[in-house]
């Protein structure tokens, strides 16, 4: 082994012997807890489709409001008062 390979091997073995940090353990625990709440793929598909439908409904409401605001206001007729 060359000197560079030896130092790399030594640092790799030293890293494996070091105790894990608290932050790493907390992060792993949060990831595992979050994964427990993930729905199965079939349920996730339904949720995604429901989300699409909600956005389509919001788009429809926005389109109706734009149409309402784009209309020309009705002008009144003139009436001659004697």
N, C-alpha and C positions, 0 to 999 in steps of 0.2 A: 504494500500500500504506500501511496505517496503521502507526504505530510498533509496536503489538503484533504485527501480522503480520510485520513486518520482523524483530523480535527472535526470533519463533518460527522463521522461515525460516533465520535466521542460526544459531540453536542446532541446528536439524536438520542443516544442512550441516556444522557444526562436529563434530557427533556422528558423521557419516558419515566425516569425515576423520580422526578419532581412531583410533589402532591398537586392535585388539581386545585385551581383557584376557586374561591367561593363564587365569583361572578359566573364562571363557566357552569357550575352546578345549578345556580339559580336560573340561568338562561335555559339550560337543558330541561329543568323542571317546568318552567313556563311553556316551553315548546311542547312538552308531553301533555300538559294540561290543556293547551289550546287544541292539540290534535284530538283529544277526547271529545271535544265539542263540535268537530267537523262532521257534517251530515254525510251519509253515504252518497255516492255519485248520483243515484237515481233521484234522491231528494234534492240534491244540489241543482240538478237539471230543472226541477219544478220551480225552485226558488229563483233561478236565473230567468226562467220564462215569465214568472210573476213580476219580476223586476222590469223586464222589457215591457210588459203590459202596463205597468204603472207609468213608465216614461211615455208610452204612447198616449195614455190618457192625459198626461200633463201637456203633451204636444198638442193634442186636440183642443184643450182649454186655451192654450196660448194662441192657436190659429183662430179660434172663435173670437177672442178678444181683439186680435189684429184686424180681423174682418170687420168687427163692430166699429173700431176706431178709424178704419179706412173709408167708411161710408161717408158720402157727402151729406152734410146736414140738410134736412128739408127746409127749403125757403118758403116762407109764408106768402100769402097773396095780399095784394094791396086792396084795401077797401076804402073807397072815397066816402068820407063822412061829411054830410052837409051841415 
